Amino acid sequence: MVEYSAAATDVEAGVEQKMAVLVEKKRSIGWMWKILVVLVVVALCLGGARLFVWYWSERKRAHGSPFSSDLHQSLKQISSNSKAAIHLQGLEENSVLKWADDEGHAFSRGGLKLVNNEIIIPREGLYFVYSQASFRVSCGDSDTEGTSKNPTHLSHRIQRFSKSVGGKTSVMSALRSVCQTGGQVGGSAEHNWYNAIYLGGVFSLNQGDRLWTETRPLLELETDDGSTFFGVFAL
């Protein structure tokens, strides 16, 4: 009969290898748990930040603060640093939207001019064109039977005339509908609905191009505190 025996050193070596494997497994599991905890914390922070932003935006809307001056101030700051820039403030005169370059924060420089309620491009190049139209719409029941008021359609458009294009073209536009259902007015007899349509983009324009806006309905337009504006600056 053949007998098998193992030396004490071999047994000890095997035990040490098993212990080393167990230690490595524990370390890897520990790192996995740490990474998982970090990911969970980051996810909670991002979720909390999004919830905070949503809460404040809804709170502003609920408290009737429809227009933020942050965008207006930021655009004015950027355009003021440009060599060629114009920033216009909207005024309502006799049911017509008039643009002014000498009211409030409005200004013009570097050859960009306001002529006949239009912005004239002085030279060929890339320009950032932007505009905002703010609205205050009164939503309420249209009759005594409780039927909801017909939807009010709001539109804001920037038009361009260029000889190179061969006529008038729409640069940017947006359309929104409000006062669509009775639930939108919260069951009250009258409800003021606030919103702003913002347009902005980069365009290659030519010397002599003309830019202007078309906004409907003008009776619902809000022009206080620079809430409606129009501008261009060179890039």
Secondary structure, 3 states (H helix, E strand, C coil): CCCCCCCHHHHHHHHHHHHHHHHHHHHHHHHHHHHHHHHHHHHHHHHHHHHHHHHHHHHHHHCCCCCCHHHHHHHHHHHHCCCCEEEEEEEEECCEEEEECCCCCCEEECCCEEECCEEECCCCEEEEEEEEEEEEEEEECCCCCCCCCCCEEEEEEEEEEECCCCEEEEEEEEEEEECCCHHHHCCCCEEEEEEEEEEEEEEEECCCCEEEEEEECHHHEECHHHCCEEEEEEC
